[in-house]
Amino acid sequence: MDRSRRTVVEVRADLHQRIKQLALLNDLRIYELANAVIEEALADKEKVKALIKRLKLDTWRQHT
């Protein structure tokens, strides 16, 4: 595995519960699952860009 940069991401309680219902996963396994989901989502760049725009997360560009 490549060196990784650690960023803490808080999983909402409702999403955590839904993951637990799908499989009995401990928090480390949920972390691995979250990374896999993010990696898969990033494969569709246009979808990610649209989501960023919809959520208005691109604050860096808004301030330049």
Biotite code that builds the C-alpha atoms (Angstrom):
import biotite.structure as struc

atoms = struc.array([
    struc.Atom([0.000, 0.000, 0.000], chain_id="A", res_id=1, res_name="MET", atom_name="CA", element="C"),
    struc.Atom([1.250, 3.488, -0.790], chain_id="A", res_id=2, res_name="ASP", atom_name="CA", element="C"),
    struc.Atom([2.117, 5.866, 1.981], chain_id="A", res_id=3, res_name="ARG", atom_name="CA", element="C"),
    struc.Atom([-1.055, 7.531, 3.008], chain_id="A", res_id=4, res_name="SER", atom_name="CA", element="C"),
    struc.Atom([-1.916, 10.857, 4.463], chain_id="A", res_id=5, res_name="ARG", atom_name="CA", element="C"),
    struc.Atom([-4.216, 10.522, 7.414], chain_id="A", res_id=6, res_name="ARG", atom_name="CA", element="C"),
    struc.Atom([-7.317, 12.674, 7.478], chain_id="A", res_id=7, res_name="THR", atom_name="CA", element="C"),
    struc.Atom([-9.968, 12.089, 10.073], chain_id="A", res_id=8, res_name="VAL", atom_name="CA", element="C"),
    struc.Atom([-13.410, 11.728, 8.576], chain_id="A", res_id=9, res_name="VAL", atom_name="CA", element="C"),
    struc.Atom([-16.370, 11.492, 10.874], chain_id="A", res_id=10, res_name="GLU", atom_name="CA", element="C"),
    struc.Atom([-18.960, 9.042, 9.640], chain_id="A", res_id=11, res_name="VAL", atom_name="CA", element="C"),
    struc.Atom([-22.492, 10.163, 10.429], chain_id="A", res_id=12, res_name="ARG", atom_name="CA", element="C"),
    struc.Atom([-24.256, 7.943, 12.933], chain_id="A", res_id=13, res_name="ALA", atom_name="CA", element="C"),
    struc.Atom([-26.971, 6.956, 10.452], chain_id="A", res_id=14, res_name="ASP", atom_name="CA", element="C"),
    struc.Atom([-24.412, 5.904, 7.840], chain_id="A", res_id=15, res_name="LEU", atom_name="CA", element="C"),
    struc.Atom([-22.390, 4.036, 10.459], chain_id="A", res_id=16, res_name="HIS", atom_name="CA", element="C"),
    struc.Atom([-25.519, 2.128, 11.457], chain_id="A", res_id=17, res_name="GLN", atom_name="CA", element="C"),
    struc.Atom([-26.337, 1.291, 7.830], chain_id="A", res_id=18, res_name="ARG", atom_name="CA", element="C"),
    struc.Atom([-22.814, -0.061, 7.318], chain_id="A", res_id=19, res_name="ILE", atom_name="CA", element="C"),
    struc.Atom([-23.138, -2.160, 10.479], chain_id="A", res_id=20, res_name="LYS", atom_name="CA", element="C"),
    struc.Atom([-26.423, -3.578, 9.144], chain_id="A", res_id=21, res_name="GLN", atom_name="CA", element="C"),
    struc.Atom([-24.740, -4.639, 5.898], chain_id="A", res_id=22, res_name="LEU", atom_name="CA", element="C"),
    struc.Atom([-21.826, -6.362, 7.601], chain_id="A", res_id=23, res_name="ALA", atom_name="CA", element="C"),
    struc.Atom([-20.321, -6.776, 11.012], chain_id="A", res_id=24, res_name="LEU", atom_name="CA", element="C"),
    struc.Atom([-17.380, -4.409, 10.636], chain_id="A", res_id=25, res_name="LEU", atom_name="CA", element="C"),
    struc.Atom([-15.216, -2.852, 13.302], chain_id="A", res_id=26, res_name="ASN", atom_name="CA", element="C"),
    struc.Atom([-14.132, 0.775, 12.966], chain_id="A", res_id=27, res_name="ASP", atom_name="CA", element="C"),
    struc.Atom([-10.863, -0.148, 11.219], chain_id="A", res_id=28, res_name="LEU", atom_name="CA", element="C"),
    struc.Atom([-12.763, -2.132, 8.602], chain_id="A", res_id=29, res_name="ARG", atom_name="CA", element="C"),
    struc.Atom([-15.229, 0.739, 8.168], chain_id="A", res_id=30, res_name="ILE", atom_name="CA", element="C"),
    struc.Atom([-12.198, 2.989, 7.572], chain_id="A", res_id=31, res_name="TYR", atom_name="CA", element="C"),
    struc.Atom([-10.980, 0.585, 4.864], chain_id="A", res_id=32, res_name="GLU", atom_name="CA", element="C"),
    struc.Atom([-14.459, 0.450, 3.338], chain_id="A", res_id=33, res_name="LEU", atom_name="CA", element="C"),
    struc.Atom([-14.705, 4.256, 3.329], chain_id="A", res_id=34, res_name="ALA", atom_name="CA", element="C"),
    struc.Atom([-11.375, 4.488, 1.488], chain_id="A", res_id=35, res_name="ASN", atom_name="CA", element="C"),
    struc.Atom([-12.560, 1.972, -1.111], chain_id="A", res_id=36, res_name="ALA", atom_name="CA", element="C"),
    struc.Atom([-15.840, 3.838, -1.615], chain_id="A", res_id=37, res_name="VAL", atom_name="CA", element="C"),
    struc.Atom([-13.991, 7.153, -2.009], chain_id="A", res_id=38, res_name="ILE", atom_name="CA", element="C"),
    struc.Atom([-11.521, 5.599, -4.452], chain_id="A", res_id=39, res_name="GLU", atom_name="CA", element="C"),
    struc.Atom([-14.342, 4.158, -6.544], chain_id="A", res_id=40, res_name="GLU", atom_name="CA", element="C"),
    struc.Atom([-16.271, 7.437, -6.521], chain_id="A", res_id=41, res_name="ALA", atom_name="CA", element="C"),
    struc.Atom([-13.200, 9.410, -7.620], chain_id="A", res_id=42, res_name="LEU", atom_name="CA", element="C"),
    struc.Atom([-13.009, 7.300, -10.783], chain_id="A", res_id=43, res_name="ALA", atom_name="CA", element="C"),
    struc.Atom([-15.903, 9.377, -12.148], chain_id="A", res_id=44, res_name="ASP", atom_name="CA", element="C"),
    struc.Atom([-14.344, 12.856, -12.143], chain_id="A", res_id=45, res_name="LYS", atom_name="CA", element="C"),
    struc.Atom([-17.368, 14.586, -13.644], chain_id="A", res_id=46, res_name="GLU", atom_name="CA", element="C"),
    struc.Atom([-19.677, 13.140, -11.013], chain_id="A", res_id=47, res_name="LYS", atom_name="CA", element="C"),
    struc.Atom([-17.313, 14.271, -8.238], chain_id="A", res_id=48, res_name="VAL", atom_name="CA", element="C"),
    struc.Atom([-17.045, 17.770, -9.728], chain_id="A", res_id=49, res_name="LYS", atom_name="CA", element="C"),
    struc.Atom([-20.842, 17.992, -9.959], chain_id="A", res_id=50, res_name="ALA", atom_name="CA", element="C"),
    struc.Atom([-21.181, 16.856, -6.348], chain_id="A", res_id=51, res_name="LEU", atom_name="CA", element="C"),
    struc.Atom([-18.628, 19.432, -5.177], chain_id="A", res_id=52, res_name="ILE", atom_name="CA", element="C"),
    struc.Atom([-20.518, 22.125, -7.056], chain_id="A", res_id=53, res_name="LYS", atom_name="CA", element="C"),
    struc.Atom([-23.890, 20.970, -5.705], chain_id="A", res_id=54, res_name="ARG", atom_name="CA", element="C"),
    struc.Atom([-22.602, 20.968, -2.134], chain_id="A", res_id=55, res_name="LEU", atom_name="CA", element="C"),
    struc.Atom([-20.719, 24.228, -2.696], chain_id="A", res_id=56, res_name="LYS", atom_name="CA", element="C"),
    struc.Atom([-17.546, 22.681, -1.290], chain_id="A", res_id=57, res_name="LEU", atom_name="CA", element="C"),
    struc.Atom([-15.175, 24.352, -3.714], chain_id="A", res_id=58, res_name="ASP", atom_name="CA", element="C"),
    struc.Atom([-14.534, 27.368, -1.471], chain_id="A", res_id=59, res_name="THR", atom_name="CA", element="C"),
    struc.Atom([-10.967, 27.874, -2.688], chain_id="A", res_id=60, res_name="TRP", atom_name="CA", element="C"),
    struc.Atom([-12.176, 28.777, -6.173], chain_id="A", res_id=61, res_name="ARG", atom_name="CA", element="C"),
    struc.Atom([-14.957, 30.962, -4.790], chain_id="A", res_id=62, res_name="GLN", atom_name="CA", element="C"),
    struc.Atom([-12.381, 33.163, -3.041], chain_id="A", res_id=63, res_name="HIS", atom_name="CA", element="C"),
    struc.Atom([-10.002, 33.598, -5.992], chain_id="A", res_id=64, res_name="THR", atom_name="CA", element="C"),
])
